[in-house]
């Protein structure tokens, strides 16, 4: 019995058939996510309202509380009590403008009323010494002074609440050979109060 052998020669480019059909590749759909268009956040503008507070300017007022004329000599002085001018206790911050006019040099000064009652004796007599142009006050404690004036104005501010008096004094002449024989002469004094009629109240916190 003859057996025929069939020899198959695989040629290049030829594929032997497979028993299973070729698998078909399934395309997976690609999902593209579309982003919404970018939006710009609204700009919030804070409006600041400027508040302007009008402050009324505080203007000082001047009031003449004394004007007096008289005679003075190398052995005398004149005291002007602020109480008699309606200023029994001078308040802090109040200013007094003193103007003195005299035919000969005089000394002017402010003291408490307690001292104004003690202006006797050498210890309470202002004077000059030849070696100095400064007033030698002795036991007097002046709060404002004007030395050897014939026409001058000076202002002092109260920094201590007290009853005050102002003194025009010619006794310094008694220690000066050029003036100690001077006869009585004329003088004039004007005192002006400078104050704020509407002071700002002081608020105290406990």
SETIDREN-273053 format. One record per residue: residue in one letter; x, y, z of N, C-alpha, C in turn. Coordinates in steps of 0.001 Angstrom, whole numbers, plus 500000, padded with zeros to 6 digits. Each point is the difference from the previous one (the first is absolute). Example, Ala and Ser with C-alpha at 12.3 -4.5 7.8 and 13.67 -1.06 7.14 Angstrom:
<rs>
A513190494310507800499110501190500000500900501200500000;S499650501050499280500820501190500060499230501090500730;
</rs>
This chain:
<rs>
X500863498831500000499137501169500000500884501197500000;X499782500893499179500855501179499901499441501134500857;X500897500559500670499596501165500843500634501239499404;X499120500820499669500485501253499385500192501053501073;X501195500520500071500299501039500993499988501345499324;X499195500761500511499903501357499431500833500920500860;X500884500553499354500867500927500739499640501419499625;X499660500699500988499663501436499785501184500842500366;X500381500751499126501135500875500219499456501409500271;X500339500484501158499522501358500371500818501012499265;X499313500713499216500649501059499255499912501283500780;X500947500823499803499960501317500711498790500783499561;X499341500637500958498825500830499700498754499198500095;X500083498759500216498801499198500083499837499535501403;X498823500193500560499713499646501390499048498855500005;X500311499097500762499113498847500094498751500405500681;X498924499582499507498713500337500620499942499457501382;X499406500806500890499843499590501401498621499477500196;X499886499201500953498680499440500238499039500976500574;X500459501090500709499102501000500613500045501266499183;X498904500628499824499974501242499229500781501091500732;X500566500914499313500780501106500603499115500874500854;X500519500369501179499204500854500913499941501413499477;X498807500533500053499798501391499532500209500963501159;X500872500999499858500307500986501077498906501035500067;X499445500105501166498906500968500195500585501352500389;X499616501034499259500488501355500293499311500551501238;X500793500475500944499437500611501221499835501486499734;X498765500439500084499780501422499696500752500910501003;X500616501017499521500751500937500838499102501178500366;X499877500195501288499144501097500466500873501221500277;X499733501068499348500745501251500206499145500938500838;X500511500318501157499256500896500916500256501437499620;X498930500676499714500113501409499620499808500871501234;X501032500749500348499922500885501178499272501285499641;X499183500458500890499302501269499713501012501133499937;X499690500989499243500936501126499877500266500641501361;X501258500340500198500386500613501285499294501339500169;X499532500183501200499317501263500295500860500816500959;X499967501294499866500773500899500868499153500397501198;X500566499748501185499249500352501215499786501509500047;X498815500393500383499737501442500056500875500679501038;X500475501186499684500841500764500907499112500799500939;X500183499745501287499179500686500996500777501216500489;X499428501129499835500655501244500402499342500518501269;X500817500113501033499476500552501247500111501516499957;X498903500642500112499981501459499969500111500524501420;X501064500704500236500221500561501331499503501431500011;X499079500249500883499466501352500112500832500778501006;X500516501082499581500817500832500867499099500963500763;X500112499900501307499192500866500843500861501148500504;X499592501162499725500738501188500418499218500675501115;X500660500089501138499355500638501144500508501431500108;X499109500886499955500379501410500079500202500377501458;X501188500465500315500312500419501361500032501525500043;X499196500523500844499931501451500116501250500523500701;X500650500921499374501230500549500566499684500715501316;X500833499703500976499824500631501291500780501319500005;X499296501078500119500625501318499952499988500623501382;X501190500432500440500081500645501301499380501398499942;X499482500397501131499359501312500134500825500837500974;X500149501270499697500709500915500890498997500932500677;X500150500133501304499094500846500771500817500812501009;X499898501313499926500704500860500952499266499933501341;X500736499557501025499377499877501316500507501062500979;X501027500757499579500492501074500858500721501048499168;X499714501253500327500774501118499473500043501052501100;X501206500297500458500103500910501127501215500904499827;X499868501218500526501085500975499977500221500498501416;X501240500382500278500272500501501339501405500538500123;X500387500268501243501342500486500317500741498940500805;X501288499914499760500830499056500741501341500675500271;X500704499536501024501274500637500395501004498925500403;X501223500396500290501018499026500418499710499324501329;X498955500439500687499669499383501293498625499321499976;X499406499882498828498642499458499962499825498918498931;X498895499270500120499603498984499022498474499933500002;X499444499436498967498538499894499896499640498557499653;X499013499456500726499561498616499807498626499998499340;X499856499159498988498717499820499301499561498546500160;X498969499820500783499499498650500289499115499522498834;X500310498829499466499196499474498896498566499700500429;X499789499758501288498645499745500487499105501212499749;X500572501203500158499231501224499760499684500186498521;X500714499258499138499737500061498554499056498888499552;X499458499243500964499113498883499653500743498712499744;X501288499968500388500829498812499773500487499467501343;X499066499492500814500377499555501340501024498875499955;X499760498987499124500956498912499805500281499898498511;X501195500373499603500369499937498597500117498545499566;X499381499653498870499962498628499529501215499658499139;X500323498714499962501137499534499207499816500354498531;X501073500457499378499965500317498575499558501408499683;X499400500688500976499578501384499767501237500887499931;X499969500936499075501139500905499836499609501418500416;X500964500700500531499807501395500361501105500827499339;X499586501013499301500951500896499342500095501279500825;X501212500295500429500234501156500856500722501085499207;X499468501199500028500653501142499356500234501075501057;X501239500422500111500358501035500972500677501159499275;X499539501191500305500639501220499503500280500887501205;X501221500520500073500376500824501149501031501050499585;X500000501086500747500958501071499702501420499634500437;X500103499094500953501300499497500470499918498469500054;X501151499337499982499964498527500000499375499414501266;X499118499028499809499368499295501118500154498492499777;X499724499252501049499999498546499929498545499525500092;X499641499021499187498665499403500071500130498507500193;X499119499411500812500073498551500228498671499485500566;X499746498717499741498807499341500518500397499100501163;X499184500028501047500212499144501168498645499498500475;X500004499048500924498742499586500604499541501113500944;X498698499998500272499481501040500896500593499867501403;X500388498786500366500625499813501307501303500781500088;X500802499942498950501260500746500018499786501492499817;X498954500361499298499770501433499779499696500721501309;X499584499247501019499739500597501319501261500064500853;X501115499489499461501233499931500787501130500843499406;X499683500904499107501042500756499294500520501178500817;X500465499690501196500605501031500853501318499459500538;X500884500903500331501307499587500490500944499706498837;X501278500003500285501012499838498951499950498632499330;X499571498977500721499953498657499423498888499862498952;X499054500912500031498905499964499028500004501250499126;X501181500580499832500153501161499136500945499647498856;X499511499955498758500891499681498877501018501117499802;X501207499611499637501063500994499829501058499473499037;X500863500904499600501142499648499158501274500214500798;X501005499253499642501322500230500578500915500458498866;X501016500798500295500851500569498934500640498968499077;X500268498818500524500720499008499200499096499166499103;X498695500228500016499089499159499218498797500812499522;X499520499630498828498796500630499479498761499168500299;X500193498911500724498870499161500388499372500531501279;X498678499882500055499290500455501194500291499049501156;X500321500557501144500177499208501215498651499992500729;X499371498820500034498619499921500478499880499756501501;X501040499601500653499869499690501413499068498810500197;X498955500172500793499049498924500269498775500049499069;X500004500913499067498883500094499048500124498887498951;X498865499364499679499970498981498944499127500537498869;X500611500655499011499203500579498912499649498943498942;X498795500108499438499578499083498936500238500613498624;X500163501299499967500344500682498759500603501331500371;X501059500374499316500676501236500393500279500890498798;X500030501283500258500400501013499027500918500956500745;X501249500089499560500974500771500745500371501318499338;X499976501052500765500400501347499554499344500372498666;X498678500025500001499281500300498760499377501393500075;X499941500645498852499284501269499877498876499891498976;X500106499028499110498943499750499008500205498577499474;X499295499060500567500224498600499631498715499197500187;X499922498895499248498866499073500093500542498582500097;X499419499240500887500417498604500158498784499149500347;X500013498761499491498876499082500238500489498801500807;X499215499612500985500340498778500724498777499091500047;X500285498694500037498953498975499995499917499356501371;X498802499849500497499801499397501323500290498503499925;X500945499529500815500289498572500057499738499425501388;X499437500829500870499637499556501335498762500769500443;X498947499274500360498770500651500437500217500622501373;X499833501308500079500220500714501260499405501393499878;X499750500650501124499599501408499959501243500860499805;X499988500826498966501180500792499669499762501490500214;X501147500718500041499982501458500041501164500474499137;X499857501210499456501092500562499207500506501248500704;X501322500143499995500625501078500765500810500894499070;X499809501306500150500860500990499359500835500596501126;X501326499857499877500874500304501133501096500990499589;X500107501097500791501049500988499740501087499984501051;X499929499060500939500917500020501147501444499626499651;X500174499397498835501367499647499614500873501258499896;X499352501150499718500738501248499839500706500436501284;X499442499565501121500597500396501271501391499425500198;X500387499025499190501331499394500107500932500491498896;X499510500966499231500790500527498886500176501504500200;X501250500444500075500279501412500267499465500926498921;X499846499479498778499516500845498907498486500238500085;X499283499125500710498538500093500012499384500200501383;X500760499794501062499357499957501321499392501340500434;X500397501083499372499402501299500332498950500437498974;X499560499064499149499009500328498973498651500335500641;X499387501113499632498662500333500539498948499060499393;X498818499949500598498935499149499452499755500297498521;X499743498956499263499815500144498547498799499169499545;X499541500290498814498798499343499468500319498627499387;X499016499133500116500072498703499343498584499584499591;X499934499049499089498711499441499557500172498500499783;X499016499243500436500030498547499827498701499526499351;X500135499083499057498840499376499351500189498490500050;X498983499302500478500035498528500048498891499466499109;X500380499166499065499055499404499055499963498492500189;X498808499465500148499838498551500126499842499395498608;X500778498956499730499920499291498719499531498579500299;X498842499630499459499442498692500347499146499461498853;X499670498724500103499131499339499031498586499946500577;X499038500678499380498640500018500562499286498656499891;X500486499118499132499391498671499831501085498942500101;X500516499771501186501092499033500150499522498579499723;X500894499163499497499684498599499748499892499278501329;X498865499295500254499854499319501288501020498882500147;X500457499816501216500947498939500286499235498781500482;X500185498840499323499314498779500344500934499142500839;X499580499634501184500798499189500889499493498572499970;X500911499034499882499651498586499963500494499350501287;X499144499159500571500396499281501214500858498791499627;
</rs>
